Amino acid sequence: MRRWLSVFAIAGLVAGAMPAQEKSALESEPKGWTDIFPDAKLKGWTRLSIPPGQPVKDYAGWKVDAKNKVLLCEGDKLGHEWLRYDREFGDFILHVEWRFHKLEGSPRYNSGVFVRNSADGAIWHQAQTGARPAHRALFLIMGVFILADNPLFD
């Protein structure tokens, strides 16, 4: 009996010490958010090439599904480019969900979200996720593409 009381007391202490799950900023304060999701014509957004200064292809591989709030990039038809929101923000909280569809074969593709980069794309920050690179390190990239061959701290 004494052992069970100890187990329950410890469980109670552990449960009491665990922080309550906090609501997101959107859930706790739904007013004041700016929806930057683009319309079908991408009004307020600009297509830019990677590396910067190159022309973008005539084919606009960006598709907007407004009903499901999905922005789709058909990168295999597009080339190497990114989409920039034209308005600059100061301090902000950004909520974004992204994913990529696996293509058959061994395509080389990349996807992600830029935050706090220069308007022309010459300076940007990069955090890699996924199977490659395994290091998942944060890099400050200044017009140079870096992909480590070996995992960090290997």
C-alpha positions in Angstrom: 0.0 0.0 0.0 2.8 2.4 0.9 4.5 1.7 -2.4 1.4 2.6 -4.3 1.0 5.8 -2.4 4.6 6.7 -3.4 3.9 5.9 -7.0 0.8 8.1 -7.0 2.6 10.9 -5.2 5.5 10.8 -7.7 3.0 10.7 -10.6 1.1 13.7 -9.2 4.4 15.7 -8.8 5.5 14.9 -12.3 2.1 15.8 -13.8 2.0 19.0 -11.8 5.4 20.0 -13.0 4.6 19.5 -16.7 3.7 22.7 -18.4 0.2 23.1 -19.8 0.1 23.0 -23.6 0.1 26.7 -24.6 -2.2 28.0 -27.3 -0.7 29.4 -30.5 -0.6 33.1 -30.9 -3.4 32.8 -33.5 -5.5 30.8 -31.1 -4.9 33.1 -28.1 -5.4 36.3 -30.0 -7.2 35.8 -33.3 -7.6 39.5 -34.1 -4.8 41.5 -35.8 -3.4 38.7 -38.1 -2.7 39.5 -41.7 -3.5 36.8 -44.2 -0.8 37.0 -46.9 -2.1 34.0 -48.9 -2.0 35.0 -52.6 -4.9 35.2 -55.0 -5.0 33.3 -58.3 -3.0 36.0 -60.1 -0.4 36.2 -57.2 -1.2 39.9 -56.7 1.3 41.4 -54.2 3.9 38.6 -54.9 6.9 38.6 -57.2 8.6 35.7 -58.9 12.4 35.8 -58.7 15.2 33.6 -60.0 17.8 31.7 -58.0 20.5 32.9 -58.4 19.2 36.4 -58.5 19.4 38.6 -61.6 18.4 35.8 -64.0 15.1 35.9 -66.0 12.3 33.7 -64.8 10.7 31.3 -67.3 7.6 32.3 -69.1 5.7 29.4 -67.6 4.4 30.4 -64.2 4.5 27.1 -62.3 2.7 28.6 -59.2 -0.9 27.5 -58.8 -3.3 28.7 -56.1 -6.0 26.6 -54.7 -8.0 29.2 -52.8 -10.6 26.8 -51.5 -8.1 24.6 -49.7 -5.6 27.4 -49.1 -2.8 25.7 -51.0 -0.1 27.3 -53.0 1.4 24.7 -55.3 4.8 25.1 -57.0 5.3 22.8 -60.0 9.1 23.0 -59.7 9.8 20.3 -62.2 8.3 22.6 -64.9 9.4 25.9 -63.3 13.2 25.9 -63.0 14.9 27.4 -59.9 12.9 30.3 -58.6 11.1 31.6 -55.5 8.1 33.6 -54.8 8.5 36.8 -52.7 5.7 38.7 -50.8 6.1 42.3 -51.8 5.3 43.9 -48.4 8.1 44.1 -45.9 7.3 43.3 -42.2 9.1 44.4 -39.0 8.6 42.1 -36.1 6.1 39.3 -36.8 4.9 35.8 -36.1 4.6 33.7 -39.2 2.5 30.6 -39.4 3.1 28.4 -42.4 2.8 24.8 -43.3 4.7 23.3 -46.3 5.4 20.0 -47.8 6.6 18.5 -51.1 5.2 15.7 -53.2 7.6 12.9 -53.7 8.3 12.4 -57.4 9.2 9.1 -59.1 12.9 8.4 -59.8 15.7 10.4 -58.3 14.7 14.0 -58.9 16.8 16.8 -57.3 14.3 19.2 -55.8 14.2 21.5 -52.9 11.4 23.4 -51.1 11.0 25.6 -48.2 10.2 29.0 -46.8 12.4 32.1 -46.8 12.3 34.5 -43.9 14.3 37.7 -43.4 16.1 37.6 -46.7 17.0 40.5 -49.0 14.4 41.6 -51.5 16.5 40.5 -54.5 17.4 37.1 -52.9 21.1 37.7 -52.8 21.2 37.3 -49.0 19.1 34.6 -47.3 19.2 32.2 -44.4 18.9 28.5 -44.8 18.0 25.6 -42.5 17.9 22.2 -44.2 15.5 19.5 -43.0 14.9 16.0 -44.2 17.2 13.1 -45.2 19.9 15.3 -46.8 21.8 17.0 -45.4 21.9 15.0 -42.2 23.5 17.8 -40.2 20.3 20.0 -40.1 22.5 23.0 -39.4 21.5 26.7 -39.9 23.6 28.6 -42.4 23.8 32.3 -43.3 24.1 32.2 -47.1 25.4 35.4 -48.9 24.8 34.5 -52.5 26.6 31.2 -52.1 24.9 27.8 -52.1 26.4 25.5 -49.5 25.6 21.8 -49.1 27.9 20.0 -46.8 29.1 16.5 -47.9 29.5 15.2 -44.4 27.2 15.5 -41.4 28.2 18.1 -38.9 30.0 16.7 -35.8 30.3 13.3 -37.5 
